[in-house]
């Protein structure tokens, strides 16, 4: 078994040269775990053990490598709600409402992605947005560093976002 304690780099910016790529396939919700035991596609047993802080593993992250092989993260595509807000005001409102439900948000270009939930999909349709259900690789999760907020406050984060978006 290989114990993995750090990210070596990413295939986008770190050359793997002539090494064989052995994918470690993870669900999107496993990408932020500190402790995890899995097998790679090549049947190598690995244990993720990030002791300081749970990294948000990204597609293509190299988590282990030697002269012959590189173990690379492969996020499994999942059912997602895909939104393309038309305006910054729509973007602010959609992100606030989804965040207020404590659901993870992902950004991919101009698209906002959320793991698929039927009630949320119907709610978005009822509010006049045009959500699409699609299989997507959920990476680039927005991480909030905001301390818990108060609901209904006139000086809320939402009111500040809406003020900025309406300018």
C-alpha positions in Angstrom: 0.0 0.0 0.0 1.2 3.5 -0.8 0.5 6.3 1.8 -0.2 9.6 0.1 0.4 12.8 2.2 0.8 15.5 -0.4 0.0 16.6 -3.9 3.1 16.4 -6.2 1.7 18.7 -8.9 -0.9 18.5 -11.7 -0.5 17.0 -15.2 -1.3 20.4 -16.7 1.8 22.0 -15.4 4.0 19.2 -14.2 5.5 16.8 -16.7 5.0 13.1 -16.1 7.5 12.3 -18.9 7.4 8.6 -19.9 5.7 7.4 -16.7 2.6 5.2 -16.9 -0.5 7.1 -15.6 -2.5 5.1 -13.1 -5.8 6.9 -12.4 -7.2 7.1 -8.9 -10.9 7.6 -9.6 -12.8 9.6 -7.0 -16.4 10.8 -6.7 -16.6 14.7 -6.5 -17.5 14.5 -2.7 -14.4 12.4 -2.0 -12.0 15.0 -3.4 -12.0 17.0 -0.1 -11.5 14.1 2.3 -8.5 14.0 4.6 -8.5 10.3 5.0 -9.5 7.8 2.3 -8.4 4.3 1.2 -8.9 3.2 -2.4 -7.5 1.2 -5.3 -6.2 2.8 -8.5 -7.3 1.6 -11.9 -4.1 -0.4 -12.0 -5.2 -2.1 -8.7 -2.6 -0.3 -6.5 -3.9 0.1 -2.9 -3.5 3.7 -1.7 -4.3 5.6 1.4 -4.8 9.3 1.4 -3.7 10.8 4.7 -3.6 14.6 4.6 -3.0 15.5 8.3 -2.8 19.3 8.3 -5.7 20.3 6.0 -7.9 18.5 3.6 -6.9 19.7 0.1 -9.6 20.0 -2.6 -8.1 17.5 -5.0 -8.5 18.5 -8.7 -8.7 16.6 -11.9 -5.2 15.7 -13.0 -3.5 16.1 -9.6 -0.5 13.9 -9.2 -0.6 12.4 -5.8 2.4 10.0 -6.1 5.1 9.2 -8.6 8.3 7.3 -9.1 10.5 6.7 -12.1 8.0 4.5 -13.9 4.5 5.4 -12.7 2.3 8.4 -11.7 -0.9 8.1 -9.7 -3.2 10.8 -11.0 -6.6 11.9 -9.7 -9.6 11.3 -12.0 -12.9 12.8 -10.8 -15.8 10.7 -12.0 -18.5 12.7 -13.9 -21.7 13.0 -11.9 -25.3 14.2 -12.6 -25.3 18.0 -12.2 -27.5 21.0 -12.6 -25.9 23.4 -15.1 -26.8 27.1 -15.1 -25.6 30.0 -17.2 -26.9 33.1 -15.4 -27.6 35.9 -18.0 -26.6 38.8 -15.8 -24.4 39.4 -12.8 -27.5 40.1 -10.8 -28.9 36.6 -11.7 -25.4 35.1 -10.9 -25.5 36.7 -7.4 -29.1 35.6 -6.7 -28.6 32.0 -7.9 -25.3 31.6 -6.0 -26.7 33.1 -2.9 -29.9 31.0 -2.9 -28.0 27.8 -3.6 -25.4 28.6 -1.0 -28.2 29.4 1.5 -29.3 25.8 1.1 -25.7 24.8 2.0 -25.1 23.0 -1.3 -21.7 23.0 -2.9 -21.2 25.3 -6.0 -18.8 24.7 -8.8 -17.6 27.0 -11.5 -16.6 26.0 -15.0 -16.1 28.9 -17.3 -19.4 30.9 -17.3 -21.4 27.9 -16.0 -22.5 27.4 -12.4 -22.7 23.7 -11.5 -24.5 22.0 -8.5 -24.8 18.3 -7.8 -28.2 17.3 -9.2 -31.2 17.4 -6.9 -34.7 17.2 -8.4 -36.3 19.7 -5.9 -33.6 22.3 -6.6 -33.9 21.8 -10.3 -37.7 22.4 -10.2 -37.2 25.4 -7.9 -34.8 27.0 -10.4 -37.2 26.4 -13.3 -40.0 27.9 -11.3 -37.9 31.0 -10.6 -37.4 31.5 -14.4 -33.9 30.2 -14.8 -33.1 27.6 -17.4 -31.3 24.8 -15.6 -30.0 21.8 -17.6 -29.3 18.3 -16.2 -26.0 17.0 -17.5 -23.1 14.6 -16.6 -20.2 16.9 -15.6 -16.9 16.5 -13.8 -17.4 18.6 -10.6 -14.2 20.3 -9.8 -13.3 23.9 -8.8 -15.7 24.0 -5.9 -16.2 27.4 -4.4 -14.9 27.4 -0.8 -16.5 29.8 1.5 -14.4 31.5 4.2 -17.3 33.4 5.6 -18.3 32.8 9.2 -22.0 31.8 9.6 -24.4 34.5 8.6 -27.6 35.9 10.0 -30.8 35.5 8.0 -33.0 38.5 7.4 -30.4 41.1 8.3 -30.5 44.3 6.3 -26.7 44.4 6.2 -26.5 40.8 4.9 -24.0 39.4 2.5 -26.8 39.0 -0.1 -27.9 42.6 0.1 -24.2 43.7 -0.4 -23.8 41.3 -3.4 -27.1 42.6 -4.9 -25.9 46.2 -4.4 -22.7 45.5 -6.2 -24.4 43.6 -9.0 -26.9 46.4 -9.7 -24.2 49.0 -10.3 
